[in-house]
Amino acid sequence: VQLQASGGGLAQAGGSLRLSCVASGRAFRPYIMGWFRQAPGKEREFVVAIRWSGESTYYADSVKGRFTISRDIAKNTVTLQMNNLKPEDTAAYYCAANYGAKLNAPLSEYDYWGQGTLVTVSS
C-alpha cells in the first residue's frame, strides 16, 4: 500500500486549504484513514480519522468545526478540507491507514503512512 498526500501550501490566517491522500496497492481495505500533523520541534499529533466503510469520524478538539474529512472509496482517496486556518495549524500533514478498528487509535497503531505535505499559515 502506498499513500500519496498532496495539497499543502501557504495560506493566510482565516483561509482554507484542501489536502488529498490517494492510496494505491492491492486490496486497499483499511478500517480507518487518518490525518496527523507534525509542527517543527514537536511530536506528531492526531488530527482526524474516518472509518473507511461507514464515514464515522473523530476529530481532535483543536480542529473540530474547522476541518472536515471525507473519503471516496471508488477513488481510494481521503480529503481534508481545512477552513479558518490558524498559524498554529502550520505543520507537515501526513495521511495514514489503519487496519485496526478504532477511530481513536494512537499513531503507533497505523500501518501505512504517506509522505508529509507542508501547510504554512501566516498571521
C-alpha positions in Angstrom: 0.0 0.0 0.0 1.3 3.4 -0.9 -0.2 6.7 0.2 0.4 9.9 -1.7 -0.5 13.2 0.1 -0.8 16.5 -1.7 -2.4 19.9 -1.5 -0.2 21.6 1.1 0.9 25.2 0.6 0.8 28.7 2.1 -2.4 30.3 3.4 -3.2 33.3 5.4 -5.0 33.0 8.8 -8.6 32.6 8.2 -8.0 31.0 4.8 -8.6 27.5 3.5 -6.6 24.6 2.1 -7.6 21.2 0.9 -5.4 18.2 1.3 -5.8 14.9 -0.6 -4.4 11.4 0.0 -4.6 8.8 -2.7 -3.9 5.2 -1.9 -2.6 2.6 -4.3 -1.8 -1.0 -3.9 -3.5 -4.3 -3.8 -6.5 -4.9 -1.7 -6.7 -1.5 -0.1 -9.3 -2.0 2.5 -8.3 -0.2 5.7 -10.7 0.2 8.5 -9.6 3.7 9.3 -7.9 6.5 7.5 -6.4 9.3 9.4 -4.5 12.6 9.2 -1.8 13.5 11.5 0.4 16.6 11.7 3.9 17.5 13.0 5.0 21.0 13.7 8.7 21.9 13.8 10.2 20.7 17.0 7.0 18.9 18.1 5.8 15.4 18.2 3.4 14.1 15.5 -0.2 14.5 16.7 -3.6 13.2 15.7 -5.9 15.5 13.6 -8.8 13.4 12.4 -9.8 9.9 11.4 -12.6 8.4 9.3 -14.0 4.9 9.1 -13.5 3.7 5.6 -16.8 1.8 5.4 -19.2 4.0 7.3 -18.0 7.6 7.3 -17.9 7.8 11.1 -15.4 10.4 12.0 -13.3 11.5 15.0 -11.7 14.9 15.3 -9.1 16.4 17.6 -10.6 19.2 19.6 -8.2 21.7 18.1 -9.7 21.3 14.6 -13.3 20.5 15.4 -15.6 22.8 13.5 -12.9 23.9 11.1 -11.6 20.8 9.4 -13.7 18.2 7.5 -12.6 14.8 6.4 -14.2 12.8 3.7 -13.4 9.8 1.6 -14.2 8.5 -1.8 -14.0 4.7 -1.9 -14.1 4.5 -5.7 -11.1 6.7 -6.0 -9.2 5.4 -2.9 -9.0 9.0 -1.8 -9.3 10.8 1.5 -9.7 14.5 1.6 -9.1 17.0 4.4 -10.8 20.4 3.9 -9.3 22.9 6.3 -11.1 26.2 6.8 -10.5 29.1 9.1 -6.8 28.2 9.3 -4.7 29.4 12.2 -1.0 29.9 12.4 -0.9 27.1 14.9 -2.1 24.8 12.1 1.3 25.1 10.5 2.8 21.7 10.2 3.6 18.8 7.9 0.4 16.8 7.4 0.5 13.0 7.0 -2.2 10.7 5.9 -2.2 7.1 7.3 -4.1 3.9 7.0 -5.0 1.7 9.9 -6.2 -1.9 9.5 -7.4 -1.9 13.1 -10.9 -0.8 14.1 -10.6 2.1 16.5 -11.3 5.6 15.3 -9.2 6.9 18.2 -6.3 4.6 17.6 -2.9 6.1 18.5 -0.3 6.9 16.0 1.6 3.7 16.7 -1.3 1.5 15.5 -1.4 3.0 12.0 0.0 0.6 9.4 0.9 2.7 6.4 2.0 6.3 6.1 2.2 8.8 3.3 4.9 11.4 2.9 4.1 14.7 4.6 2.7 17.7 2.8 3.6 21.0 4.3 1.0 23.5 5.4 2.1 27.0 6.4 -0.4 29.5 7.8 0.7 33.1 8.1 -0.8 35.6 10.5 
